[in-house]
């Protein structure tokens, strides 16, 4: 009788894992369709934060990067790790928001702490001049909303295989 209970528990754990993976694959398919449907920055602004982060990750996947989502990024936020060499901080700010230097300093500290020496900050807004200077000296690339939209448009309608890649 005990063996039957153990078998049932293991079988239910396996079924739960399979269902979880199927749900994740369906979510990635949804993100792929979202990426293909982005026409303007307003489309990006109205995405949920998680969808926005995964959409940016999908853009990098379609560009050929190895992408890994990080749940322990900086002060507990999420981020993207590209090719195990770039930390990417994704900020979903309004169009007129300018990224402060403090955000770049937090990213630089997190990069040093984890021995990754290249970074990227992506925002829908733009960057203050002192933030751009700090980023330049600390090997952090700044991508504003206009450049991000160009990135989305450049990868639209590329292979949906990226959804199922590593």
Secondary structure as UniProt FT lines:
FT   HELIX           2..37
FT   HELIX           41..45
FT   HELIX           49..62
FT   TURN            63..64
FT   STRAND          67..73
FT   TURN            74..76
FT   STRAND          77..82
FT   TURN            83..85
FT   STRAND          86..91
FT   TURN            95..96
FT   STRAND          98..99
FT   HELIX           101..113
FT   TURN            114..115
FT   STRAND          118..123
FT   STRAND          126..127
FT   HELIX           129..137
FT   TURN            138..139
FT   STRAND          140..143
FT   HELIX           145..155
FT   TURN            156..157
FT   HELIX           160..164
//
